[in-house]
Amino acid sequence: MARPLRIEYPGALYHVTARGNARQPIFLSKADAQAFLDTLGDTALRLGWRFHAYCLMTNHYHLLVETEHANLSRGMRHLNGVYTQAFNRAHKRVGHLFQGRYKAILVEAEAYFLELARYIVLNPVRAGMAVEPKEWLWSSYRATLGEAQAYEWFDAKPLLMRFDANQDKARSAYAGFVAEGVGKPSPWESVRNQLFLGSQAFADKFLGKDGRPKRVSPQVPKRQRQALAPSLKRISKEAADRDQAIRTAWATGAYTQGQIGAHFGLGASMVSRIVKAGRQAS
């Protein structure tokens, strides 16, 4: 079977996984896991990635990653390549660490963002390696709940904001949502064309009549970012004042200055000045 082509565009959301060669372990120690997370952070910083969920298992890993630019392939080469070098040095070995290419599924955020965030942190429970997700140290679950220090490159806010604008309430609702997922069917039954997790309408935006990827509509990235970002109403409620809310909304990358201005009863030029003033102040 031919390899599925990669679809990349700014603001895309992916579930990414990679397995060890011949299903051999890729993490032999806590130091290995930490080295991988450090490499993950370096990749995020270099390429403008945001991670919304992750889990490191013994012989594979899962990532829910949003790419600011169309650079998934470039970033994965860096991530897996640098980590392989570190692993080989640490264990005095040579050769491939990962089994073939990584697997990346383009995700329809509106439909599957929450489900995938839950699926990823429940991996240790499904594998019988933990009774509860909080027992597993190498996932994003505890950081999302505020029970462990979150890395700078890990962004739990879009996930928590889907439950409640109040952080404590959101974390409680998230914990309940994850607990309800134990024993539920895998979302992978809904994967289409080896490429997409989402509706047929979502997949059709990217596929030509021959079933192969076509040129990406520039509107798709914006819709994906809006699906991840909190609503303007929520941003307004959470911010200390109007100007902070405007800067927060602009920083999400999900809204135009015209959309932000319409929400706050301002012109786009005024929104631009408020954003610029915030940059100068910082």
Backbone as CSV, one residue per row, in Angstrom:
resi,resn,N_x,N_y,N_z,CA_x,CA_y,CA_z,C_x,C_y,C_z
1,MET,0.849,-1.197,0.000,0.000,0.000,0.000,0.883,1.244,0.000
2,ALA,0.560,2.220,-0.820,1.365,3.438,-0.904,1.244,4.248,0.379
3,ARG,2.301,4.978,0.685,2.261,5.840,1.850,1.266,6.969,1.633
4,PRO,0.419,7.289,2.640,-0.466,8.435,2.489,0.341,9.724,2.474
5,LEU,-0.071,10.672,1.640,0.640,11.941,1.550,0.356,12.794,2.781
6,ARG,1.299,13.645,3.119,1.112,14.569,4.227,0.348,15.800,3.752
7,ILE,-0.565,16.276,4.564,-1.251,17.535,4.291,-0.816,18.512,5.374
8,GLU,-0.212,19.613,4.956,0.314,20.590,5.899,-0.210,21.978,5.559
9,TYR,-0.599,22.723,6.572,-1.000,24.113,6.395,-0.933,24.806,7.758
10,PRO,-0.841,26.125,7.792,-0.771,26.838,9.066,-2.023,26.602,9.910
11,GLY,-1.827,26.288,11.173,-2.946,26.078,12.076,-3.512,24.680,12.070
12,ALA,-2.881,23.743,11.369,-3.393,22.369,11.311,-3.228,21.677,12.660
13,LEU,-4.140,20.759,12.940,-4.111,19.968,14.171,-3.912,18.509,13.797
14,TYR,-2.940,17.852,14.439,-2.613,16.461,14.114,-2.549,15.592,15.369
15,HIS,-2.911,14.338,15.183,-2.512,13.303,16.136,-1.319,12.607,15.507
16,VAL,-0.203,12.584,16.228,1.038,12.001,15.716,1.493,10.887,16.642
17,THR,1.914,9.783,16.049,2.488,8.697,16.833,3.646,8.072,16.069
18,ALA,4.601,7.540,16.809,5.729,6.814,16.212,6.089,5.666,17.145
19,ARG,6.436,4.517,16.545,6.753,3.313,17.328,8.213,2.929,17.171
20,GLY,8.698,2.204,18.157,10.054,1.705,18.108,10.219,0.642,17.044
21,ASN,11.415,0.549,16.495,11.735,-0.453,15.481,11.420,-1.846,16.020
22,ALA,10.654,-2.632,15.245,10.240,-3.976,15.663,9.522,-3.928,17.008
23,ARG,8.865,-2.801,17.284,8.116,-2.584,18.523,8.991,-2.662,19.776
24,GLN,10.277,-2.378,19.593,11.199,-2.363,20.729,11.034,-1.055,21.513
25,PRO,11.410,-1.050,22.796,11.273,0.157,23.616,12.067,1.337,23.053
26,ILE,11.499,2.506,23.169,12.208,3.733,22.799,12.514,4.576,24.040
27,PHE,11.984,4.146,25.185,12.279,4.787,26.466,12.687,3.695,27.447
28,LEU,13.955,3.679,27.812,14.469,2.660,28.725,14.661,3.193,30.141
29,SER,14.521,4.490,30.311,14.746,5.094,31.622,14.008,6.424,31.711
30,LYS,13.940,6.954,32.923,13.362,8.279,33.114,14.181,9.330,32.364
31,ALA,15.481,9.105,32.307,16.346,10.049,31.585,16.003,10.082,30.102
32,ASP,15.648,8.926,29.537,15.241,8.883,28.128,13.971,9.692,27.917
33,ALA,12.986,9.470,28.787,11.712,10.180,28.655,11.920,11.686,28.776
34,GLN,12.759,12.086,29.723,13.018,13.515,29.893,13.749,14.089,28.687
35,ALA,14.679,13.312,28.129,15.395,13.765,26.933,14.434,13.966,25.768
36,PHE,13.444,13.083,25.649,12.457,13.224,24.574,11.626,14.487,24.789
37,LEU,11.171,14.719,26.027,10.366,15.903,26.309,11.173,17.181,26.081
38,ASP,12.454,17.149,26.409,13.309,18.309,26.135,13.414,18.561,24.627
39,THR,13.518,17.486,23.861,13.585,17.616,22.400,12.257,18.108,21.848
40,LEU,11.171,17.678,22.470,9.841,18.149,22.089,9.756,19.664,22.280
41,GLY,10.263,20.132,23.420,10.257,21.563,23.689,11.107,22.339,22.704
42,ASP,12.253,21.798,22.355,13.128,22.448,21.377,12.448,22.530,20.014
43,THR,11.753,21.461,19.643,11.034,21.439,18.365,9.926,22.485,18.354
44,ALA,9.193,22.574,19.461,8.109,23.554,19.563,8.644,24.971,19.432
45,LEU,9.762,25.243,20.079,10.354,26.582,20.043,10.857,26.933,18.647
46,ARG,11.496,25.982,17.994,12.056,26.225,16.669,10.977,26.446,15.611
47,LEU,9.889,25.687,15.714,8.929,25.625,14.611,7.560,26.227,14.918
48,GLY,7.370,26.741,16.115,6.098,27.365,16.435,4.971,26.373,16.639
49,TRP,5.266,25.250,17.280,4.247,24.229,17.541,3.641,24.435,18.923
50,ARG,2.377,23.995,19.067,1.725,23.961,20.378,1.221,22.544,20.616
51,PHE,1.545,22.001,21.776,1.093,20.660,22.132,-0.067,20.770,23.114
52,HIS,-1.158,20.069,22.815,-2.354,20.112,23.653,-2.536,18.838,24.470
53,ALA,-1.869,17.762,24.098,-1.875,16.514,24.872,-0.702,15.674,24.395
54,TYR,-0.159,14.868,25.310,0.922,13.953,24.926,0.969,12.787,25.902
55,CYS,1.545,11.690,25.449,1.753,10.528,26.312,2.917,9.712,25.767
56,LEU,3.864,9.429,26.633,5.016,8.602,26.275,4.798,7.212,26.853
57,MET,4.675,6.221,25.987,4.552,4.833,26.411,5.938,4.178,26.322
58,THR,6.008,2.870,26.531,7.318,2.220,26.518,7.931,2.184,25.123
59,ASN,7.115,1.814,24.124,7.669,1.637,22.775,7.043,2.554,21.729
60,HIS,6.297,3.554,22.170,5.733,4.522,21.232,5.302,5.778,21.992
61,TYR,4.899,6.791,21.243,4.389,8.008,21.872,3.194,8.531,21.087
62,HIS,2.396,9.367,21.751,1.240,10.030,21.142,1.354,11.531,21.387
63,LEU,1.058,12.322,20.367,1.075,13.776,20.472,-0.181,14.353,19.832
64,LEU,-0.755,15.367,20.458,-1.798,16.172,19.827,-1.177,17.548,19.623
65,VAL,-0.824,17.844,18.384,-0.004,19.020,18.101,-0.662,19.926,17.075
66,GLU,-0.561,21.216,17.326,-1.055,22.247,16.409,0.157,22.970,15.834
67,THR,0.242,23.041,14.510,1.396,23.672,13.864,1.037,25.081,13.399
68,GLU,1.802,26.048,13.862,1.555,27.438,13.461,1.844,27.636,11.980
69,HIS,2.829,26.899,11.468,3.210,26.971,10.060,3.054,25.591,9.429
70,ALA,3.147,25.535,8.113,3.013,24.253,7.399,4.348,23.516,7.441
71,ASN,4.656,22.910,8.596,5.998,22.346,8.768,6.015,21.051,9.584
72,LEU,4.975,20.254,9.493,4.943,19.021,10.285,6.101,18.096,9.928
73,SER,6.318,17.846,8.649,7.372,16.917,8.234,8.744,17.388,8.698
74,ARG,8.997,18.675,8.534,10.286,19.223,8.966,10.479,19.032,10.472
75,GLY,9.440,19.315,11.232,9.537,19.192,12.678,9.708,17.762,13.144
76,MET,9.029,16.829,12.486,9.139,15.432,12.885,10.514,14.866,12.556
77,ARG,11.107,15.333,11.473,12.487,14.914,11.181,13.422,15.363,12.302
78,HIS,13.210,16.589,12.753,14.043,17.110,13.840,13.789,16.327,15.127
79,LEU,12.525,16.161,15.496,12.174,15.487,16.751,12.724,14.069,16.809
80,ASN,12.360,13.253,15.836,12.792,11.855,15.864,14.295,11.705,15.618
81,GLY,14.852,12.570,14.765,16.279,12.480,14.472,17.145,12.842,15.665
82,VAL,16.829,13.961,16.310,17.624,14.404,17.463,17.475,13.426,18.621
83,TYR,16.230,12.943,18.844,16.056,12.002,19.954,16.776,10.681,19.688
84,THR,16.740,10.206,18.453,17.455,8.971,18.116,18.944,9.102,18.425
85,GLN,19.523,10.234,18.065,20.944,10.459,18.346,21.218,10.442,19.849
86,ALA,20.341,11.088,20.625,20.524,11.131,22.077,20.377,9.736,22.687
87,PHE,19.372,8.988,22.212,19.135,7.633,22.715,20.323,6.730,22.393
88,ASN,20.804,6.815,21.175,21.933,5.971,20.768,23.203,6.293,21.560
89,ARG,23.426,7.569,21.810,24.596,7.943,22.618,24.473,7.406,24.041
90,ALA,23.276,7.549,24.604,23.072,7.136,25.995,23.217,5.631,26.177
91,HIS,22.831,4.872,25.152,22.819,3.410,25.295,23.868,2.719,24.424
92,LYS,24.788,3.537,23.895,25.918,2.994,23.121,25.442,2.026,22.028
93,ARG,24.533,2.539,21.223,24.000,1.746,20.122,24.031,2.569,18.846
94,VAL,23.764,1.921,17.718,23.714,2.606,16.426,22.474,2.132,15.673
95,GLY,22.132,2.860,14.612,21.032,2.425,13.755,19.717,3.105,14.067
96,HIS,18.678,2.643,13.375,17.347,3.229,13.507,16.745,2.924,14.874
97,LEU,16.015,3.885,15.385,15.266,3.683,16.626,13.785,3.490,16.339
98,PHE,13.275,4.235,15.358,11.846,4.196,15.055,11.543,3.285,13.868
99,GLN,10.345,2.743,13.893,9.880,1.826,12.852,9.270,2.626,11.706
100,GLY,10.031,2.850,10.649,9.515,3.570,9.489,9.157,5.008,9.807
101,ARG,8.210,5.530,9.049,7.771,6.906,9.231,6.835,7.010,10.425
102,TYR,6.780,8.196,10.969,5.750,8.485,11.968,4.379,8.457,11.287
103,LYS,3.335,8.315,12.062,1.973,8.338,11.532,1.294,9.623,11.992
104,ALA,0.760,10.382,11.054,0.095,11.642,11.378,-1.312,11.646,10.797
105,ILE,-2.285,11.935,11.628,-3.682,12.039,11.211,-4.122,13.487,11.375
106,LEU,-4.633,14.077,10.306,-5.159,15.437,10.349,-6.522,15.406,11.039
107,VAL,-6.701,16.262,12.035,-7.868,16.180,12.912,-8.827,17.343,12.681
108,GLU,-10.103,17.030,12.607,-11.147,18.053,12.590,-11.384,18.473,14.037
109,ALA,-10.889,19.644,14.393,-10.887,20.053,15.797,-12.288,20.142,16.386
110,GLU,-13.236,20.652,15.603,-14.591,20.821,16.112,-15.180,19.507,16.617
111,ALA,-14.830,18.421,15.962,-15.451,17.134,16.276,-14.607,16.248,17.179
112,TYR,-13.278,16.344,17.105,-12.439,15.326,17.758,-11.352,15.861,18.685
113,PHE,-11.284,17.139,18.893,-10.242,17.684,19.771,-10.341,17.096,21.179
114,LEU,-11.518,17.159,21.775,-11.703,16.644,23.130,-11.501,15.138,23.190
115,GLU,-12.069,14.429,22.236,-11.973,12.969,22.241,-10.522,12.506,22.158
116,LEU,-9.732,13.157,21.329,-8.329,12.764,21.193,-7.515,13.129,22.428
117,ALA,-7.790,14.297,23.006,-7.082,14.682,24.226,-7.326,13.651,25.324
118,ARG,-8.535,13.115,25.376,-8.861,12.075,26.360,-8.211,10.748,25.995
119,TYR,-8.320,10.373,24.743,-7.765,9.095,24.282,-6.272,9.001,24.584
120,ILE,-5.555,10.087,24.349,-4.097,10.075,24.511,-3.695,9.815,25.957
121,VAL,-4.312,10.504,26.907,-3.885,10.338,28.307,-4.403,9.049,28.927
122,LEU,-5.353,8.379,28.269,-5.857,7.097,28.775,-5.055,5.908,28.261
123,ASN,-4.052,6.143,27.442,-3.258,5.041,26.906,-2.676,4.137,27.982
124,PRO,-2.070,4.655,29.039,-1.516,3.771,30.071,-2.577,2.928,30.770
125,VAL,-3.777,3.472,30.913,-4.869,2.729,31.548,-5.321,1.590,30.646
126,ARG,-5.491,1.872,29.363,-5.904,0.823,28.427,-4.859,-0.282,28.331
127,ALA,-3.587,0.088,28.473,-2.503,-0.893,28.368,-2.274,-1.658,29.666
128,GLY,-3.023,-1.318,30.712,-2.851,-1.997,31.989,-1.606,-1.567,32.742
129,MET,-1.042,-0.422,32.372,0.179,0.060,33.022,-0.123,1.051,34.139
130,ALA,-1.390,1.446,34.257,-1.819,2.345,35.323,-3.305,2.106,35.571
131,VAL,-3.724,2.292,36.811,-5.148,2.156,37.137,-5.877,3.446,36.789
132,GLU,-5.225,4.572,37.053,-5.769,5.889,36.744,-4.725,6.682,35.949
133,PRO,-5.170,7.587,35.090,-4.203,8.333,34.264,-3.228,9.171,35.075
134,LYS,-3.630,9.608,36.269,-2.728,10.449,37.066,-1.523,9.675,37.587
135,GLU,-1.574,8.344,37.559,-0.442,7.536,38.017,0.713,7.541,37.011
136,TRP,0.401,7.895,35.771,1.419,7.849,34.713,2.112,9.204,34.636
137,LEU,3.409,9.226,34.902,4.138,10.491,34.988,4.452,11.111,33.638
138,TRP,4.390,10.310,32.567,4.881,10.775,31.271,3.750,11.089,30.302
139,SER,2.705,11.741,30.828,1.625,12.232,29.972,1.277,13.642,30.414
140,SER,0.400,14.290,29.669,0.007,15.668,29.965,-1.133,15.753,30.966
141,TYR,-1.643,14.619,31.450,-2.842,14.617,32.290,-2.648,15.451,33.556
142,ARG,-1.603,15.196,34.308,-1.398,15.883,35.580,-1.109,17.369,35.376
143,ALA,-0.401,17.697,34.315,-0.136,19.111,34.026,-1.427,19.845,33.673
144,THR,-2.321,19.172,32.968,-3.607,19.780,32.619,-4.425,20.071,33.869
145,LEU,-4.316,19.186,34.857,-5.045,19.376,36.115,-4.339,20.330,37.069
146,GLY,-3.145,20.767,36.725,-2.398,21.636,37.615,-1.714,20.897,38.742
147,GLU,-1.610,19.564,38.625,-0.986,18.745,39.666,0.491,18.494,39.386
148,ALA,0.977,18.958,38.273,2.392,18.858,37.919,2.759,20.098,37.119
149,GLN,4.015,20.454,37.164,4.480,21.637,36.430,4.305,21.427,34.931
150,ALA,3.708,22.404,34.277,3.506,22.319,32.828,4.710,22.922,32.109
151,TYR,5.147,22.271,31.069,6.226,22.813,30.244,5.719,24.034,29.476
152,GLU,6.650,24.916,29.125,6.273,26.133,28.402,5.616,25.823,27.068
153,TRP,6.009,24.727,26.456,5.494,24.379,25.134,4.161,23.646,25.194
154,PHE,3.699,23.329,26.404,2.416,22.631,26.543,1.320,23.647,26.816
155,ASP,0.254,23.602,26.032,-0.820,24.591,26.126,-2.142,23.897,26.451
156,ALA,-2.512,23.901,27.733,-3.754,23.246,28.161,-4.962,24.173,28.065
157,LYS,-4.721,25.452,27.857,-5.825,26.418,27.921,-6.935,26.145,26.907
158,PRO,-6.628,25.896,25.629,-7.721,25.624,24.686,-8.569,24.418,25.090
159,LEU,-7.933,23.427,25.707,-8.665,22.251,26.166,-9.551,22.600,27.353
160,LEU,-8.997,23.255,28.361,-9.770,23.584,29.558,-10.894,24.569,29.265
161,MET,-10.653,25.507,28.363,-11.684,26.492,28.036,-12.904,25.865,27.394
162,ARG,-12.766,24.659,26.891,-13.920,23.970,26.310,-14.863,23.455,27.392
163,PHE,-14.380,23.420,28.622,-15.214,22.955,29.723,-15.795,24.110,30.530
164,ASP,-14.960,25.118,30.828,-15.443,26.252,31.622,-14.399,27.362,31.592
165,ALA,-14.842,28.608,31.696,-13.912,29.734,31.740,-13.182,29.785,33.076
166,ASN,-13.808,29.249,34.123,-13.171,29.159,35.432,-12.225,27.965,35.446
167,GLN,-10.961,28.197,35.750,-9.958,27.142,35.628,-10.228,25.954,36.547
168,ASP,-10.605,26.213,37.791,-10.864,25.113,38.725,-12.040,24.258,38.260
169,LYS,-13.104,24.915,37.820,-14.265,24.178,37.320,-13.903,23.400,36.058
170,ALA,-13.104,24.019,35.207,-12.701,23.360,33.961,-11.880,22.112,34.250
171,ARG,-10.966,22.201,35.197,-10.129,21.046,35.530,-10.949,19.910,36.122
172,SER,-11.909,20.253,36.960,-12.784,19.230,37.528,-13.606,18.545,36.435
173,ALA,-14.137,19.344,35.517,-14.929,18.783,34.417,-14.061,17.930,33.500
174,TYR,-12.837,18.370,33.273,-11.903,17.596,32.437,-11.615,16.240,33.065
175,ALA,-11.354,16.213,34.371,-11.077,14.948,35.058,-12.261,13.993,34.929
176,GLY,-13.474,14.524,35.077,-14.659,13.686,34.918,-14.817,13.174,33.501
177,PHE,-14.534,14.034,32.539,-14.626,13.650,31.130,-13.654,12.523,30.806
178,VAL,-12.424,12.630,31.305,-11.430,11.582,31.058,-11.868,10.274,31.704
179,ALA,-12.359,10.339,32.936,-12.800,9.128,33.634,-13.925,8.427,32.877
180,GLU,-14.798,9.201,32.262,-15.909,8.620,31.503,-15.435,7.905,30.243
181,GLY,-14.209,8.187,29.808,-13.708,7.591,28.570,-13.152,6.193,28.724
182,VAL,-12.960,5.734,29.960,-12.408,4.390,30.181,-13.364,3.345,29.610
183,GLY,-12.848,2.502,28.735,-13.663,1.442,28.149,-14.454,1.850,26.929
184,LYS,-14.401,3.123,26.548,-15.140,3.567,25.362,-14.393,3.166,24.091
185,PRO,-15.106,3.021,22.970,-14.458,2.621,21.707,-13.400,3.624,21.261
186,SER,-12.437,3.139,20.510,-11.379,3.989,19.980,-11.936,4.911,18.900
187,PRO,-11.454,6.149,18.838,-11.913,7.063,17.783,-11.376,6.697,16.405
188,TRP,-10.440,5.760,16.333,-9.778,5.473,15.058,-10.682,4.796,14.045
189,GLU,-11.840,4.324,14.482,-12.791,3.754,13.525,-13.301,4.814,12.554
190,SER,-13.150,6.075,12.934,-13.646,7.176,12.096,-12.586,7.764,11.176
191,VAL,-11.380,7.187,11.158,-10.317,7.693,10.281,-10.681,7.449,8.817
192,ARG,-10.475,8.448,7.989,-10.809,8.364,6.563,-9.542,8.495,5.714
193,ASN,-9.440,7.641,4.713,-8.345,7.719,3.727,-6.949,7.661,4.363
194,GLN,-6.837,7.053,5.524,-5.569,6.982,6.264,-5.027,8.352,6.646
195,LEU,-5.820,9.391,6.478,-5.323,10.758,6.638,-6.110,11.608,7.616
196,PHE,-7.414,11.383,7.714,-8.289,12.324,8.404,-9.057,11.667,9.543
197,LEU,-9.199,12.411,10.633,-10.130,12.036,11.687,-11.158,13.153,11.745
198,GLY,-12.308,12.886,11.163,-13.335,13.909,11.071,-14.437,13.476,10.131
199,SER,-15.307,14.395,9.817,-16.438,14.108,8.947,-15.986,13.959,7.500
200,GLN,-16.858,13.402,6.679,-16.553,13.295,5.261,-16.439,14.681,4.635
201,ALA,-17.262,15.608,5.130,-17.195,16.981,4.614,-15.828,17.597,4.899
202,PHE,-15.268,17.296,6.061,-13.928,17.789,6.405,-12.892,17.202,5.458
203,ALA,-12.953,15.897,5.238,-11.994,15.235,4.347,-12.113,15.758,2.920
204,ASP,-13.345,16.004,2.484,-13.568,16.441,1.105,-12.925,17.792,0.802
205,LYS,-12.708,18.601,1.834,-12.060,19.898,1.622,-10.632,19.735,1.105
206,PHE,-10.039,18.586,1.393,-8.630,18.367,1.070,-8.411,17.388,-0.075
207,LEU,-9.454,16.701,-0.513,-9.294,15.646,-1.513,-9.890,16.040,-2.853
208,GLY,-9.190,15.705,-3.919,-9.711,15.896,-5.260,-10.594,14.724,-5.654
209,LYS,-11.095,14.726,-6.877,-11.970,13.649,-7.343,-11.258,12.307,-7.392
210,ASP,-9.936,12.345,-7.521,-9.172,11.098,-7.575,-8.832,10.563,-6.190
211,GLY,-9.307,11.256,-5.143,-9.045,10.804,-3.783,-7.700,11.226,-3.231
212,ARG,-6.936,11.989,-4.015,-5.628,12.449,-3.560,-5.737,13.879,-3.021
213,PRO,-4.829,14.260,-2.119,-4.895,15.607,-1.554,-4.816,16.685,-2.627
214,LYS,-5.619,17.720,-2.468,-5.597,18.839,-3.398,-5.103,20.080,-2.658
215,ARG,-5.047,21.188,-3.368,-4.582,22.444,-2.759,-5.494,22.811,-1.590
216,VAL,-4.895,23.204,-0.473,-5.661,23.509,0.729,-6.289,24.893,0.634
217,SER,-7.579,24.978,0.971,-8.253,26.270,0.994,-7.668,27.134,2.106
218,PRO,-7.388,28.404,1.833,-6.834,29.266,2.879,-7.801,29.488,4.030
219,GLN,-9.092,29.157,3.830,-10.065,29.332,4.900,-9.986,28.221,5.946
220,VAL,-9.460,27.079,5.582,-9.429,25.960,6.520,-8.581,26.253,7.747
221,PRO,-7.361,26.774,7.593,-6.574,27.061,8.782,-7.296,27.966,9.771
222,LYS,-7.971,28.993,9.290,-8.679,29.902,10.174,-9.769,29.165,10.944
223,ARG,-10.510,28.299,10.281,-11.556,27.546,10.970,-10.966,26.633,12.029
224,GLN,-9.823,26.014,11.722,-9.183,25.156,12.711,-8.758,25.972,13.931
225,ARG,-8.164,27.120,13.724,-7.717,27.931,14.852,-8.904,28.395,15.681
226,GLN,-10.014,28.745,15.024,-11.187,29.178,15.766,-11.777,28.038,16.581
227,ALA,-11.664,26.821,16.082,-12.167,25.670,16.830,-11.354,25.444,18.097
228,LEU,-10.068,25.736,18.055,-9.202,25.541,19.218,-9.294,26.703,20.202
229,ALA,-9.498,27.898,19.703,-9.455,29.082,20.559,-10.755,29.258,21.336
230,PRO,-10.674,29.879,22.519,-11.896,30.217,23.248,-12.682,31.273,22.479
231,SER,-13.974,31.348,22.733,-14.807,32.329,22.045,-14.454,33.733,22.535
232,LEU,-14.816,34.715,21.738,-14.575,36.101,22.133,-15.342,36.446,23.407
233,LYS,-16.509,35.855,23.565,-17.303,36.092,24.775,-16.559,35.590,26.003
234,ARG,-15.968,34.407,25.889,-15.221,33.851,27.021,-13.963,34.657,27.316
235,ILE,-13.280,35.065,26.262,-12.069,35.870,26.450,-12.414,37.168,27.169
236,SER,-13.514,37.798,26.787,-13.945,39.050,27.414,-14.236,38.851,28.894
237,LYS,-14.882,37.733,29.211,-15.274,37.449,30.592,-14.061,37.188,31.475
238,GLU,-13.035,36.554,30.912,-11.878,36.131,31.699,-10.835,37.230,31.857
239,ALA,-10.771,38.144,30.917,-9.729,39.174,30.928,-9.978,40.220,32.005
240,ALA,-8.894,40.858,32.444,-8.997,41.879,33.487,-9.683,43.139,32.965
241,ASP,-9.461,43.470,31.699,-10.088,44.647,31.117,-10.226,44.458,29.607
242,ARG,-10.825,45.439,28.958,-11.096,45.337,27.521,-9.823,45.190,26.706
243,ASP,-8.823,46.022,26.994,-7.603,45.988,26.190,-6.886,44.645,26.312
244,GLN,-6.867,44.091,27.519,-6.248,42.775,27.691,-7.011,41.720,26.901
245,ALA,-8.335,41.810,26.913,-9.152,40.860,26.160,-8.854,40.957,24.664
246,ILE,-8.707,42.169,24.167,-8.412,42.375,22.744,-7.060,41.764,22.384
247,ARG,-6.057,41.987,23.226,-4.724,41.436,22.949,-4.722,39.912,23.037
248,THR,-5.469,39.380,23.990,-5.562,37.919,24.115,-6.231,37.316,22.887
249,ALA,-7.312,37.939,22.439,-8.033,37.439,21.265,-7.138,37.464,20.027
250,TRP,-6.383,38.537,19.859,-5.489,38.651,18.702,-4.373,37.616,18.781
251,ALA,-3.879,37.351,19.984,-2.766,36.415,20.164,-3.153,34.978,19.837
252,THR,-4.444,34.649,19.889,-4.853,33.283,19.555,-4.640,32.971,18.082
253,GLY,-4.604,34.008,17.245,-4.482,33.796,15.808,-5.777,33.341,15.159
254,ALA,-6.856,33.304,15.941,-8.118,32.774,15.428,-9.038,33.855,14.867
255,TYR,-8.794,35.116,15.240,-9.724,36.179,14.866,-8.996,37.316,14.142
256,THR,-9.686,37.903,13.176,-9.143,39.078,12.502,-9.384,40.302,13.382
257,GLN,-8.680,41.382,13.082,-8.902,42.604,13.848,-10.310,43.135,13.621
258,GLY,-10.852,42.876,12.439,-12.227,43.279,12.170,-13.222,42.523,13.036
259,GLN,-13.026,41.216,13.198,-13.910,40.412,14.041,-13.819,40.837,15.501
260,ILE,-12.595,41.091,15.947,-12.405,41.525,17.335,-13.057,42.887,17.554
261,GLY,-12.837,43.794,16.599,-13.426,45.114,16.715,-14.943,45.075,16.751
262,ALA,-15.542,44.233,15.912,-17.000,44.118,15.874,-17.539,43.640,17.216
263,HIS,-16.815,42.740,17.858,-17.266,42.214,19.155,-17.223,43.295,20.231
264,PHE,-16.187,44.136,20.188,-16.018,45.153,21.233,-16.559,46.528,20.833
265,GLY,-17.155,46.616,19.652,-17.708,47.881,19.207,-16.652,48.891,18.812
266,LEU,-15.549,48.395,18.236,-14.445,49.258,17.824,-14.115,49.031,16.356
267,GLY,-13.418,49.980,15.769,-12.926,49.791,14.418,-11.659,48.961,14.422
268,ALA,-11.335,48.375,13.273,-10.137,47.541,13.175,-8.872,48.345,13.465
269,SER,-8.861,49.626,13.088,-7.675,50.458,13.325,-7.433,50.657,14.822
270,MET,-8.513,50.798,15.587,-8.365,50.944,17.038,-7.847,49.649,17.656
271,VAL,-8.339,48.523,17.178,-7.843,47.227,17.653,-6.349,47.118,17.380
272,SER,-5.939,47.531,16.192,-4.527,47.487,15.823,-3.678,48.326,16.772
273,ARG,-4.167,49.512,17.133,-3.416,50.395,18.036,-3.299,49.779,19.430
274,ILE,-4.373,49.140,19.891,-4.352,48.510,21.221,-3.366,47.349,21.251
275,VAL,-3.364,46.555,20.191,-2.425,45.433,20.099,-0.989,45.949,20.068
276,LYS,-0.751,46.991,19.265,0.601,47.547,19.129,1.068,48.150,20.451
277,ALA,0.167,48.811,21.168,0.527,49.413,22.455,0.936,48.338,23.457
278,GLY,0.271,47.201,23.392,0.620,46.097,24.282,2.006,45.561,23.997
279,ARG,2.365,45.473,22.723,3.695,44.994,22.341,4.778,45.952,22.826
280,GLN,4.512,47.255,22.675,5.505,48.252,23.085,5.689,48.255,24.594
281,ALA,4.592,48.009,25.325,4.657,48.001,26.787,5.439,46.812,27.309
282,SER,5.369,45.700,26.558,6.074,44.493,26.991,7.531,44.497,26.528
